[in-house]
Amino acid sequence: MPERPDNLLGIEDHGLIGDLRTAALVGTNGTIDWFCVPRFDSPSVFGAILDPEEGGSWEIAPREGTVRTQQFYFPDSAMLATRFLTHDGVVEVHDFMPVLQAGDPDHRQRLVRRVVAVRGTTRIRMRLDARPDYGRARCTTEPVEHGVLLTGDGVRMGLSASCEVESDDDGVVSADLELTTGDVALFVLEVLGQDEELRQADVRDTSTLFEATAKFWRGWLGQSTYTGRWREMVNRSAITLKLLTHEPSGAVIAAPTTSLPEAIGGDRNWDYRYVWMRDAGFTLYALLRLGFTDEASAFIRWLSERLGNDTDDMDDNLGPLRVLYDIDGNVPREETVLDHLAGHRGSRPVRAGNAAVDQLQLDIYGELIDSVYLFNKYGAGISSDAWRDVTRVVEWVCDNWDREDAGMWEVRGRTRAHTTSRLMCWVAIERTIRIARQRGLPGDISAWSAVRDQIYERIMTESWNPDLKAFTQVENGDALDAGVLLMPMVKFLSPADPRFLSTLKAIEERLVVDSLVFRYDPDQAPDGLDGEEGTFSLCSFWYVEALTRAGRLDDAQLALEKMFTYANHVGLYAEEVGATGDQLGNFPQGFTHLALISAAINLDRALDG
């Protein structure tokens, strides 16, 4: 693994802020090095996390003498503070994106940075270098009333400040100021429409804005019904999930970043700024169990629109649904390589778009229909139109469940008969039958039941390896897959079933390291990619839940507590954890936080008897 330069932050050395439309990563050094405008899936204007030289960034930090930094969230909010402790004083940078009310029709997209001198005297350096289009363009600057206008590649932004700022010929805006105890400096970057004028940054107005945004987040979190043992971690995961929600559409993206590597120096670098069908059921479960019914309703509405896509547009090979969609529910553009970017710590290629959209992944049908089932059970219930769409989809599943596919881990090698794909096809049909019976809805339950039972027998015979005493990754295989930990969670097997318990034991022996879980062993199950990857945090939380359901509550609680130690300093998780505990992959990953919520809720319930 390449050594990390002293001035280059790791993936985990960041906090996340956002306005329910886009998000920014703020480093522990006070630098914003990832920010896409105006949406999660827009090209970045700050992308230094992928290339410190070419990506662009917004730096605020003491000019010299920093001893150490600390970073934390204001309580029950998505508002971040970075504290610099220097020999001469202490200064804090408060970062937030204002959100004043749910569905605000007058929302203004602003990135607010408030610098507060806590003690002593500190010289502060501010440097804003916006690089639109993933660093391929530079901004031109124009002094205007109240600040500086920045334009480039279709991006129009304004920086207002409470102090004097300067700009150079390269479009870099900077300031140098001295703050003494109690002094406050303010910088506000606003995304502007074509004819909008820049407004003045005012410290008093911003204090009101800060309090209003804090009130929004605390009010939103106050709707949570979770009162269990791990409230701090569950609440942070809930806020993170909310930050990954695109409020205008109801979509929930997988992560706000692209191409953060699963192995430093490797090429397992993907764009996660999309909505994965696989996440749907887990997202709905978490939202509903925590009491966030408005978000659940918005997301199920978004999902229902995907179910109702015109059959004339259906790809005969891929079926009625795609693996992932963009925020608007469209099939994303082709995967491209941004070869001008060096990648995080030299990890190339950097990608925009995700070619997994063209894969057949049969498990998505189970996760999607499971989400419909959950909403029908715990929410307002599905409409007659949605039911018609569900039956159309499940009929396709009944005809196609036994095909080979890329599997839930999106393997880019050859297609195979993945056990988890069979499992989730069983879920799709079984949940459809449940909905029909609960609501008395029309459907060929007899035919569906026959296919469901056929899938069950197929898994129990072809995916069971009697020598390993475990269910395997593919039919008639000998490699294990942590995805089969889902079997009791989706009600396919009892958690006390001897076959599941022996599978759990085999996974512990071959895929678990302490509390950390590999999703599979690439040496035994080649995935078509070079290099290694870390343990999958999602699977680690599935392991906690499997232990819980198997009745091993002491083991489950210990594994959960250990997993909490792998969160970063503000409670966030990337996709994976490396051998030395570093975070790997896109950050933060929603799926991991969803699994944390589910594991905590179910372990709480089991411990309470």
N, C-alpha and C positions, 0 to 999 in steps of 0.2 A: 504494500500500500504506500503511495507517495506520501512523503512527509508534508504536513500542513504548514505553510508559511505562517510566521508569527502574526501577520496582519490579516490573515484570511480566516473568516469565521466558518465553523462547521454548520451543517444543516440545523442542528439542534440549538444553535446559539441565536435563536430568533424568537420573537413574539409575533402574534398576528393581530392586526386591526382591520376593520372593514366597515362598509356601510350597506350591506345586504345587496350589493350590486357588483362590487369588486373588493379586493383586499390587498393589503401590503404587508410585507415582512420587514420587521424592524430588528436590526441586530443589536447585540449587547454592547456594541461600540457606538450606538446612536445613529447608525447608517440605515436608511431605507434602501434595500438593494433588490427588492422585487415589488413592482406595482404595474398593473395593466389598466389601461384607460380606454373606454369607460366601463368595461365589463371584465369579468373573470377571464373570458376567452379572447379578449382583445390583445393585440401585440403589446409588449411591455414598453414602458417609458423609463423605468428603472429596472435593470436586469443584471446588476453586478454580481449577484449570486451565481450567475452562469458565465460571467466574464468580467472580472474587476476592471479591465482596461477599456473594453468596448461597450459594456452593457448599460452604463449610466447608473447614477446613484444620487442620494441626497444625504449629505453628511452634516451632523451637528455634534460637536464634541469640544472639550477643553483643548486649547491649543497645545498645552504641554503639561506634564506633571501628573497625569492620571495614575493613581496607585491601583485602583480596582474599580469595577463597575458592578452594579446590581440592577436587576430588572424584575418588575412585578406588575401585576394587574391591580388596578383599583378594585376594591371588593365588589364581587358580583357584577362585573362589567367586562366589556371588551376594550377598555381604555388602559393604555400601557404607560408605565413610567420606567425610564432608564436613568439610574442615578450614577453620577460620576463622583468619586471621592479622590480629591487631589490634595497635595501638600498645603495648598493655600485656601481650599474651601470645598464645599459640596454643592453640586448643581444637579438639577433634575430636568430631563426632557419628557414632557407629557405628550404622547401621541394618540390621536383618535380621529375617527371619521364621523362627523355628526350624523346621528339618526334621531330625529325629534319625535316621531310618532309612526305607528304602523301604517304602511301604505300612504306615506306622505305625498300628496299630489304636488307639493312645492319643493320637493327634495332638491337640494343643491349638493353636488359632489365636491367635497372639500377634504383635504388632508391637513389637519391642524397640528402644529408643533409648537408647544408652549415651553419656553425655557425659564426655569425658576432658580434663582440663587438661594439656596437653603442656608448656607453659612460661609462666611469669608468672602474673598474676592477672586473671581475666576475670569480669565480671558477665554472667550468662546469663538470658535471658527465655524461658519456655516458655508457649505459649498453645495450648490444644486446643479447637477449636470444631467439634464433630461435627454435621453436618447430614444426617440420614438422608433417604432417598427423593429423591435428587438435589437436596438443598437445600430440599425443600418442607416439611420438619419440623425441629424443634429437639429436643434432648435435655433431659430433666430430670435433675438431678444429686442424688445422695443420698450423704452421707458414710457410709462403712462401714468396718469394720476393714480396715486395710491400704491404704485409698485411697478412691476415689470410684466409685460406680455410675452409669452413664449409660444411660438408656432413652429410646426414642422410635421410633414407627412400626414396632414389632415388632423393633427392634434392641436388644440388651442387651449392654453392654460394661462392663468395669471398668478403671480406670486405677490402677495401683499405682505408687508412687514412693519413692525413697530420701530425699526431702526433703518439706517441707511444701507442700501445694497448696491453692489456694482455688478456689471456684466461685461464679459469680454467678447472678442470676435468669434470665439468658438461656441458661444451660447451658454457659457457657464456663468451662473449668478452666485455671488459670494458676499459675505459680510464678516466683519471682525469687530467684536464688541467686548466690553468689560462689564461684568455684573457683580454687584455687591449685595450682601444679605438683604433679601426682600425684593430685589429687582426682578422684573419679568420682561422677557422679550418674546415676541410673537411672530410666527411665520405661518402663513396660510396659503396653500396651493389649491387653487380652485379650477375645476374643469369647466370651461366656458363654451357656450353655444356660439354660433357664428357672429351674432350681433350683440352678445352680452358684454357688458363693461365690468371691469374689475372693481370690487368693492373694498373699502378700507378695512385693514386689520385693526381691531380695537380690543384692547386688553379687557375692558369691562364687558363688552359684548361677548367676547370669547369665554369669559368666566361663566356668563349666563348660558352660553352654548354648551360648555362643559357640564354644567349641572343638569341641563335638560337631557343631554345624551346619557349621563349617568342614571338619571331618573328613568329613561326609557329602558335601559338594560336591567336595572333592578326590578322594575315593574314587570318586564317580560319574564325574568327568571322567577319572580314571585308566583307565577302560575304553575311552577313545577310542583308535582305531588310527591316527589321523592323525599323521604324523611329517614333514610337508612343510615348505615354506618359510614359510608364513604361519600358524604355529601359534597365535600370540596372537589374531589375528582369527578364525580358525576356532574356537578354543576358546571365545571370547566369544560367537560366534554359536551354538555348541552349548549353552552355558549359557542363553542367551536362549531358544532353542527349548524347553529343558527347563522354563524358567520359564513358558512359555505352555502347558504341558501340565497338564491337569486329571487328577491321578494317580488318583483314585477311579474314573474312567470310562475313562481312556485317550485322551480327546479332546484335540486340539491346536487351540487357537483362533488366529485370524488376528492379533489384537492385543488388548491388555488395555484399550483405551480406546474411547470413542465420540466422534464429532463433532469430532475435531481436524481443522482445515480443510486441504484440498488447495490452497487459495488464501486468504490472509488477507483477511477481509472478504467472502468468497464463500459460496456455499451448497452446495458440494460437501463435505458433512460427513456421514459415515456411521458407523453402529455396526458395529464389527468384532469384537465379543466373541462370535463364533460360529465354528463349524467349517465351512470352505469345502471342498466336494468338490474344487475345483480344486487345492487345496494338497496333496491326498492323495498323489499320486505323488511329488511333490518332497519331501514330508516323509519318506515311506518310504525314498526314495533316500538322503537325507542321514543318517537314523538308521542304516540298514544299512551305508552306506559308512564311517561313523565307528565302527561296532561296537556301537551301542546296541540290541542285539537285544530286550531286555525291553520298551523303549518301542515298538519297531517291532511287536512281537507284540501289545501292548496296543492300539495304534492300529489294526492290521489287524482285531483282534477287534471294535473299535468300528465300523469301516467295514463289516465283514461283516454286522453287525446291521442296518445301513442297506440293504445289498443284499437282505437277507432280509425286508424289510418286506412285510406282507401285501398281495398284489395287489388285494384288495378295497378297500384304502385308496388305490390309485393314482389320481392325477389324470390323466384321459385326455389332457388337453392338454399337461401338463408331463412326463408319463412316469413311470417307476418311481422316479426320484430327484429330490430338490430340490437347488437350488444350495447351500444352506447349512442347517445344523441347529444347535440349541442343544447344550449340553454333554451333555445326557441323550439326544440323538438325536431330539428332537422338532422338529416344524416350529415356528419361533419365532412369537411373538405379532406382531400387526400393528405396522408402523412408526408411531410416534407422535412428536409434536413437544413437547419440553419448553420451552414458550415463556416460562417464568419465568426461564430462564437466558440470560445475555447472549451466551454463546459465547466461545471463545478469541479474545481481541483483537477482540471484536465480530463474530465470524463466526457467523452464524445461518442456518438454524435448528440447534438442538441436537436430535438424534434419539435415540430408544431403539427398538430393533428395526430391521429392514432389509427394505425392500419388494422387494429383489432376490430374495427367497425365492419370489416369485410369477412370476419370469421363466423363460422357456425359454432355457437356455444349453446347447447340445448338446455343447460341449467337455468338460463335466464327466465324461462317460462315458468319454472317453479317459483322462483323468487318473486316474479311479478304477480302471479295469481295468488300467492300467499299474502302479498300486500293487500290485494283486493279482499281476500278473505278476512284479514285482520280489520280492515276498515269496515267491512260489512258487519263484523262481530262487535267491535268496540266503538265505531264511529256512527255516522248518520245512515250508513247503508248505501249500497250501490244502486244506480238507476237501471231502468229496464234497458236503455240503450247500452249501458256498460255491460250488462249481463249478456246481451246479444254478442257483443264483441268478445267477451270471455269465452263463450261457447264456440265461437269461430276459431279462436286461438287454440282451445283445448282439442278441438277436432283435428287441427293440424298436428298437435303434439301426439295424439293417438296414432296418427299415420306415420310419424317420423321419429319416434323416440329411440329407435334402435339403430340410428345412424351413428357413424363415427364423427367426432368433432374435435375442436381445439381444447375443450375442457374449461373449467372455471378459472384456471390459471393462465389462460390465453396463450398456450404453448405455440410457438411459431415453427415447430417442427411438423412432422406428419400427424394427421388426425388419427385418433384412436377411440376405442369404446370406453370412455371414462365412467367410472362408477358414480361419481358425483353428478354427472349429467343424467344418468339413469335415475338416480335418487331424486333429483329435482323434477324430472318429468313425472315421477310417481307423485310428488307433492302437487304439481300442477293439476293432475287429474283428481287426486284425493280431495284437494281443497275445493275444486269445482263441484264435486259430488256433495261435499258438506254444505256449500252455499245453497245448492239446489234443494237439499232436504230441509235446511233451516228455514228457507223462505218459501218453499213450495214452488220454486221456479221451474219452468219447462226445460227439459233436456233428456237425452238418452242415457239415463243413469245406468241402465243395465249394460249397455255397450261400453260406457266409460269404466264401469267396475271391472269388466272382463280384461280390459287393457291394463288397468291399475294392478290387478292381480298377476297378470303376465309379467309386468315389470318387476314386481316383488319377487316372483320366483326366479326371474333371470338374475337379479342381484344376489339372491341367496345361494344360487348355484354357481354362476359364472364368475362373480366377483369375490367369492369366498375361497381363500387358499387354506386348505386343511393342514398343510405342512407348517405354514406360518401362524395358523390359528388367528387369521385376521382378514378383514376385507382389504382388497388391494386397490391401487390407483386405477387400473384398467382391468377389463375382463381377462381371466386366465393369466394374470400377471403375478409378479413377485415383489413389486415395489409398493411401498406404503405412501399414503397421502393423508395429510392432516384434515382434508376436507370431509373425510368420513366421520369425523367427530360430530358432524351435524346430525347424524342418524337419530339420536334420541331427541335432539332439539326440534326436529321437524316431525316427530312422532312416528318415524318409520320403524324403530325398534324401541323396546323398553330399555331404559338405562341399566336395568338389572339383567338384561338378556346375556347369557354366557358368551355369545358371539361378540357382542359389543364390548364386554369387559375384557375379553382376551385381545380384541383389537386395540383397545385403549392401552393395555399392557405392552403390546408390540410397538405402538407409537411412542410410548414412554421410553422404551429401550433403544429405539432407532432414530427418532426425530426430536426428542426433547432433551435440551441441555439446561439443567436447573429448571427454571420456569419458562424458558424460551423454547419456541417450537419452530422447526423448519417445516415449510409446507410440503416438501418432498425432497428426496435425495437425487439431485441431477445426475450423479454418477450411475444410479440404478435406473433412472427414468429421464433420459436425455430430452431436453426441451428445445433443442434447435438453436441455442444461444451459447456464446462463449462466456467464460468467467464464472465467478461465484456470486452468491447473494447471502444476505444476512437472514436471521430468523424473522419470521413473519409475525408482527405483533397481533394482527387479527387472529391468527391461529393460536397464539398464546392465550388470548382471552377465551377463545373457543375451548381450549384445554381446561381453563378454570371452570367453565360452565359444564363441561363433560364430567369433571371430578365432582362438581356439585350434584349433578343428576345421578351420578353413580353412588352418592351417599358418602363420599370421602370428603367431608366438610372441612376437617382440619387441613388436609392437603390443599383443598381448593382455596381456603383463606390464606394460607402461606404463599401459594402461587400468585394470588391476586396482589398481596402486599408486595411481593418481589417485583411484580410487573409495574407497580406504581413507582418503584425506584428507577425504572428505565424511562420514565417521562422526563422531558426537559425541565428546566428551572421554573417554567410557568405552567407545567402540567400538560404539555402538548406532545403528541406522538407523530413521528413520520411513519412510513409504511413498514420499515424493518429496523432491527437492532443488529449492529455489527458485533464482531467478536470482542471488541473492547468497550462495548456499551454505547458506541456512537450511533446516532440516528442516520438512517439511510433511506433513500427513496423520497417521493414527493411528500411535501410537508405543509401543514399537518394533514394527515389522511383521515377523511371522515369515517371510512369503514372501521378503522381501528377504534375510534372513539365510540362508534355505535356498538361495537362488540364489548367495549368496557362497560357501557351503560347496561347492556343485557346481562353481562356476567355479574355485576354488582347487584342488580335488582334480584336476580334469581338466587344468588348466594344469600342475600339478606333474607329472602323469604324462607329459604331452607333453614337458616340458623334460627329464625324466629319460630320454627316449627309449624 
